[in-house]
Amino acid sequence: MTQEELKKNVEKALEEIRPFLQSDGGNISLLSIEDGTLVKVQLEGACTNCSVNQMTLKSGVEMTIKKYAPQIEQVINVVA
Protein backbone atom coordinates (compact mmCIF):
# COMPACT_ATOMS: atom_id res chain seq x y z
CA MET A 1 0.00 0.00 0.00
CA THR A 2 1.45 3.37 -0.99
CA GLN A 3 1.59 6.29 1.42
CA GLU A 4 -1.26 7.95 -0.49
CA GLU A 5 -3.43 4.81 -0.33
CA LEU A 6 -2.70 4.49 3.37
CA LYS A 7 -3.75 8.10 3.98
CA LYS A 8 -6.98 7.56 2.00
CA ASN A 9 -7.79 4.44 4.03
CA VAL A 10 -7.14 6.22 7.34
CA GLU A 11 -9.36 9.10 6.20
CA LYS A 12 -12.11 6.58 5.29
CA ALA A 13 -11.87 5.14 8.78
CA LEU A 14 -12.14 8.61 10.34
CA GLU A 15 -15.17 9.36 8.17
CA GLU A 16 -16.81 6.21 9.57
CA ILE A 17 -16.18 7.17 13.21
CA ARG A 18 -16.71 10.94 12.86
CA PRO A 19 -20.57 10.89 13.07
CA PHE A 20 -20.37 9.19 16.48
CA LEU A 21 -17.95 11.82 17.77
CA GLN A 22 -19.98 14.66 16.28
CA SER A 23 -23.17 13.38 17.93
CA ASP A 24 -21.44 14.07 21.27
CA GLY A 25 -20.17 17.49 20.19
CA GLY A 26 -16.69 16.37 19.18
CA ASN A 27 -14.64 15.68 16.08
CA ILE A 28 -11.29 14.26 14.98
CA SER A 29 -8.57 15.37 12.57
CA LEU A 30 -5.74 13.41 11.01
CA LEU A 31 -2.42 15.11 11.76
CA SER A 32 0.10 12.64 10.31
CA ILE A 33 1.04 9.06 9.57
CA GLU A 34 4.59 8.23 10.61
CA ASP A 35 6.65 5.25 9.44
CA GLY A 36 3.50 3.71 7.97
CA THR A 37 2.53 2.36 11.40
CA LEU A 38 1.76 5.32 13.69
CA VAL A 39 -1.24 7.60 13.20
CA LYS A 40 -1.39 10.94 14.99
CA VAL A 41 -4.83 12.46 15.39
CA GLN A 42 -6.29 15.35 17.30
CA LEU A 43 -9.56 14.98 19.16
CA GLU A 44 -11.57 18.19 18.99
CA GLY A 45 -14.54 19.88 20.63
CA ALA A 46 -16.19 17.96 23.46
CA CYS A 47 -13.74 15.08 22.91
CA THR A 48 -10.78 17.09 24.22
CA ASN A 49 -12.05 17.15 27.82
CA CYS A 50 -14.05 13.93 27.78
CA SER A 51 -13.14 11.53 30.58
CA VAL A 52 -13.40 8.51 28.27
CA ASN A 53 -11.48 9.92 25.28
CA GLN A 54 -8.61 7.42 25.69
CA MET A 55 -11.11 4.56 25.61
CA THR A 56 -12.75 6.11 22.53
CA LEU A 57 -9.34 6.47 20.92
CA LYS A 58 -8.33 2.83 21.52
CA SER A 59 -11.59 0.92 21.16
CA GLY A 60 -13.26 3.13 18.57
CA VAL A 61 -10.79 5.08 16.50
CA GLU A 62 -7.82 2.69 16.56
CA MET A 63 -9.96 -0.40 15.85
CA THR A 64 -11.69 1.32 12.93
CA ILE A 65 -8.40 2.55 11.45
CA LYS A 66 -6.89 -0.95 11.73
CA LYS A 67 -9.91 -2.35 9.86
CA TYR A 68 -9.05 -0.12 6.88
CA ALA A 69 -5.25 -0.17 7.32
CA PRO A 70 -4.10 -3.31 9.17
CA GLN A 71 -0.44 -2.25 9.17
CA ILE A 72 -1.21 0.59 11.59
CA GLU A 73 0.12 -0.38 15.01
CA GLN A 74 -0.83 2.62 17.13
CA VAL A 75 -3.05 5.68 17.11
CA ILE A 76 -2.21 8.55 19.43
CA ASN A 77 -3.99 11.78 20.26
CA VAL A 78 -1.86 14.92 20.07
CA VAL A 79 -3.08 17.51 22.55
CA ALA A 80 -2.89 21.05 21.19
C-alpha positions as CSV (number, residue, x, y, z in Angstrom):
1,M,0.0,0.0,0.0
2,T,1.4,3.4,-1.0
3,Q,1.6,6.3,1.4
4,E,-1.3,8.0,-0.5
5,E,-3.4,4.8,-0.3
6,L,-2.7,4.5,3.4
7,K,-3.7,8.1,4.0
8,K,-7.0,7.6,2.0
9,N,-7.8,4.4,4.0
10,V,-7.1,6.2,7.3
11,E,-9.4,9.1,6.2
12,K,-12.1,6.6,5.3
13,A,-11.9,5.1,8.8
14,L,-12.1,8.6,10.3
15,E,-15.2,9.4,8.2
16,E,-16.8,6.2,9.6
17,I,-16.2,7.2,13.2
18,R,-16.7,10.9,12.9
19,P,-20.6,10.9,13.1
20,F,-20.4,9.2,16.5
21,L,-17.9,11.8,17.8
22,Q,-20.0,14.7,16.3
23,S,-23.2,13.4,17.9
24,D,-21.4,14.1,21.3
25,G,-20.2,17.5,20.2
26,G,-16.7,16.4,19.2
27,N,-14.6,15.7,16.1
28,I,-11.3,14.3,15.0
29,S,-8.6,15.4,12.6
30,L,-5.7,13.4,11.0
31,L,-2.4,15.1,11.8
32,S,0.1,12.6,10.3
33,I,1.0,9.1,9.6
34,E,4.6,8.2,10.6
35,D,6.7,5.3,9.4
36,G,3.5,3.7,8.0
37,T,2.5,2.4,11.4
38,L,1.8,5.3,13.7
39,V,-1.2,7.6,13.2
40,K,-1.4,10.9,15.0
41,V,-4.8,12.5,15.4
42,Q,-6.3,15.4,17.3
43,L,-9.6,15.0,19.2
44,E,-11.6,18.2,19.0
45,G,-14.5,19.9,20.6
46,A,-16.2,18.0,23.5
47,C,-13.7,15.1,22.9
48,T,-10.8,17.1,24.2
49,N,-12.0,17.2,27.8
50,C,-14.0,13.9,27.8
51,S,-13.1,11.5,30.6
52,V,-13.4,8.5,28.3
53,N,-11.5,9.9,25.3
54,Q,-8.6,7.4,25.7
55,M,-11.1,4.6,25.6
56,T,-12.8,6.1,22.5
57,L,-9.3,6.5,20.9
58,K,-8.3,2.8,21.5
59,S,-11.6,0.9,21.2
60,G,-13.3,3.1,18.6
61,V,-10.8,5.1,16.5
62,E,-7.8,2.7,16.6
63,M,-10.0,-0.4,15.9
64,T,-11.7,1.3,12.9
65,I,-8.4,2.5,11.4
66,K,-6.9,-0.9,11.7
67,K,-9.9,-2.3,9.9
68,Y,-9.1,-0.1,6.9
69,A,-5.2,-0.2,7.3
70,P,-4.1,-3.3,9.2
71,Q,-0.4,-2.2,9.2
72,I,-1.2,0.6,11.6
73,E,0.1,-0.4,15.0
74,Q,-0.8,2.6,17.1
75,V,-3.1,5.7,17.1
76,I,-2.2,8.6,19.4
77,N,-4.0,11.8,20.3
78,V,-1.9,14.9,20.1
79,V,-3.1,17.5,22.5
80,A,-2.9,21.1,21.2
